[in-house]
């Protein structure tokens, strides 16, 4: 499975941003897709994930602000971010997990999101 993210860039505080991530390869086995982020000097953390049955998980920092959606037919996951804050500045990584005989985890290349105050 390969993951190609697009979107990101520079945005002012309070603004919005859209990220998308397209999976290719053996996409039929993908169960979960989502986003993680890593700010400078910090560990990578969950932003949001969505599973094949529509179940969603959000980190406390983005709860209620950043809805995630997924197009199963296209193998694409989206993150619509609003009310951005400077602390949202990070490299955002697309993530996918697939299960066959065990779990396999995949990461995209990362896309920079910078929120200016």
C-alpha positions as a Markdown table, in Angstrom:
| # | Residue | x | y | z |
|---|---|---|---|---|
| 1 | Unk | 0.0 | 0.0 | 0.0 |
| 2 | Unk | 1.3 | 3.4 | -0.9 |
| 3 | Unk | -0.2 | 6.7 | 0.5 |
| 4 | Unk | 0.0 | 10.0 | -1.3 |
| 5 | Unk | -1.0 | 13.1 | 0.7 |
| 6 | Unk | -1.9 | 16.5 | -0.7 |
| 7 | Unk | -2.9 | 19.8 | 0.8 |
| 8 | Unk | -1.2 | 21.6 | 3.6 |
| 9 | Unk | 0.7 | 24.8 | 3.5 |
| 10 | Unk | 0.6 | 28.1 | 5.3 |
| 11 | Unk | -2.7 | 29.4 | 6.8 |
| 12 | Unk | -3.6 | 32.2 | 9.3 |
| 13 | Unk | -4.9 | 31.4 | 12.7 |
| 14 | Unk | -8.7 | 30.9 | 12.6 |
| 15 | Unk | -8.5 | 29.8 | 9.0 |
| 16 | Unk | -9.2 | 26.4 | 7.5 |
| 17 | Unk | -7.3 | 23.8 | 5.5 |
| 18 | Unk | -8.1 | 20.6 | 3.6 |
| 19 | Unk | -5.9 | 17.5 | 3.4 |
| 20 | Unk | -6.4 | 14.5 | 1.3 |
| 21 | Unk | -4.7 | 11.2 | 1.1 |
| 22 | Unk | -5.0 | 8.6 | -1.7 |
| 23 | Unk | -4.1 | 5.0 | -1.2 |
| 24 | Unk | -2.9 | 2.8 | -4.0 |
| 25 | Unk | -1.8 | -0.8 | -4.3 |
| 26 | Unk | -3.5 | -3.5 | -2.2 |
| 27 | Unk | -6.2 | -1.1 | -0.9 |
| 28 | Unk | -9.0 | -3.7 | -0.5 |
| 29 | Unk | -7.6 | -4.9 | 2.8 |
| 30 | Unk | -7.4 | -1.4 | 4.3 |
| 31 | Unk | -9.5 | -1.2 | 7.5 |
| 32 | Unk | -8.5 | 2.1 | 9.0 |
| 33 | Unk | -7.3 | 5.4 | 7.5 |
| 34 | Unk | -6.5 | 8.6 | 9.1 |
| 35 | Unk | -4.0 | 11.3 | 10.1 |
| 36 | Unk | -1.3 | 11.7 | 12.7 |
| 37 | Unk | 0.9 | 14.8 | 13.2 |
| 38 | Unk | 4.3 | 15.6 | 14.6 |
| 39 | Unk | 5.2 | 19.1 | 15.8 |
| 40 | Unk | 8.8 | 20.2 | 16.2 |
| 41 | Unk | 10.3 | 18.5 | 19.3 |
| 42 | Unk | 7.3 | 16.4 | 20.0 |
| 43 | Unk | 6.2 | 12.9 | 19.4 |
| 44 | Unk | 3.9 | 11.9 | 16.6 |
| 45 | Unk | 0.3 | 12.0 | 17.8 |
| 46 | Unk | -3.1 | 10.9 | 16.6 |
| 47 | Unk | -5.3 | 13.5 | 14.9 |
| 48 | Unk | -8.2 | 11.4 | 13.6 |
| 49 | Unk | -8.9 | 8.0 | 12.1 |
| 50 | Unk | -11.9 | 6.5 | 10.4 |
| 51 | Unk | -12.6 | 2.8 | 10.0 |
| 52 | Unk | -14.3 | 0.9 | 7.3 |
| 53 | Unk | -17.6 | 0.7 | 9.3 |
| 54 | Unk | -17.5 | 4.5 | 9.7 |
| 55 | Unk | -16.3 | 4.6 | 13.3 |
| 56 | Unk | -14.2 | 7.7 | 14.0 |
| 57 | Unk | -11.6 | 8.6 | 16.6 |
| 58 | Unk | -10.3 | 12.0 | 17.3 |
| 59 | Unk | -7.6 | 13.4 | 19.6 |
| 60 | Unk | -8.8 | 15.7 | 22.4 |
| 61 | Unk | -7.0 | 18.6 | 20.7 |
| 62 | Unk | -9.1 | 18.4 | 17.6 |
| 63 | Unk | -12.4 | 17.0 | 19.0 |
| 64 | Unk | -15.3 | 18.7 | 17.4 |
| 65 | Unk | -13.1 | 20.8 | 15.1 |
| 66 | Unk | -11.7 | 18.6 | 12.5 |
| 67 | Unk | -14.1 | 16.2 | 10.8 |
| 68 | Unk | -12.6 | 13.3 | 8.9 |
| 69 | Unk | -14.2 | 11.5 | 6.0 |
| 70 | Unk | -13.4 | 8.7 | 3.6 |
| 71 | Unk | -14.3 | 7.7 | 0.1 |
| 72 | Unk | -14.0 | 3.9 | 0.1 |
| 73 | Unk | -14.4 | 3.7 | -3.7 |
| 74 | Unk | -11.4 | 6.0 | -4.2 |
| 75 | Unk | -9.4 | 4.7 | -1.3 |
| 76 | Unk | -9.1 | 8.3 | -0.1 |
| 77 | Unk | -9.3 | 9.9 | 3.3 |
| 78 | Unk | -9.9 | 13.6 | 3.9 |
| 79 | Unk | -9.3 | 15.9 | 6.8 |
| 80 | Unk | -11.2 | 19.2 | 6.9 |
| 81 | Unk | -9.6 | 21.5 | 9.5 |
| 82 | Unk | -11.1 | 24.7 | 10.7 |
| 83 | Unk | -10.5 | 27.2 | 13.5 |
| 84 | Unk | -6.8 | 26.5 | 13.1 |
| 85 | Unk | -4.5 | 27.6 | 15.9 |
| 86 | Unk | -0.7 | 28.0 | 15.9 |
| 87 | Unk | -0.4 | 24.8 | 18.0 |
| 88 | Unk | -1.8 | 23.0 | 15.0 |
| 89 | Unk | 1.4 | 23.6 | 13.2 |
| 90 | Unk | 3.0 | 20.2 | 12.4 |
| 91 | Unk | 3.9 | 17.8 | 9.7 |
| 92 | Unk | 0.7 | 15.8 | 9.1 |
| 93 | Unk | 1.1 | 12.1 | 8.1 |
| 94 | Unk | -1.5 | 10.0 | 6.4 |
| 95 | Unk | -1.9 | 6.6 | 7.9 |
| 96 | Unk | -3.5 | 3.3 | 6.9 |
| 97 | Unk | -3.9 | -0.1 | 8.6 |
| 98 | Unk | -4.8 | -3.3 | 6.9 |
| 99 | Unk | -5.6 | -6.7 | 8.4 |
| 100 | Unk | -5.0 | -10.1 | 6.8 |
| 101 | Unk | -3.1 | -12.7 | 8.9 |
| 102 | Unk | -2.0 | -9.7 | 11.1 |
| 103 | Unk | -2.0 | -5.9 | 11.1 |
| 104 | Unk | 0.1 | -4.0 | 8.6 |
| 105 | Unk | 0.7 | -0.3 | 9.1 |
| 106 | Unk | 1.4 | 2.2 | 6.3 |
| 107 | Unk | 2.5 | 5.9 | 6.4 |
| 108 | Unk | 2.5 | 8.7 | 3.8 |
| 109 | Unk | 5.4 | 11.1 | 3.3 |
| 110 | Unk | 4.0 | 13.9 | 5.5 |
| 111 | Unk | 2.7 | 17.3 | 4.5 |
| 112 | Unk | 3.6 | 20.5 | 6.4 |
| 113 | Unk | 0.9 | 22.6 | 7.9 |
| 114 | Unk | 2.0 | 26.0 | 9.3 |
| 115 | Unk | -0.5 | 28.2 | 11.2 |
| 116 | Unk | 0.6 | 31.8 | 11.6 |
| 117 | Unk | -0.7 | 33.9 | 14.5 |
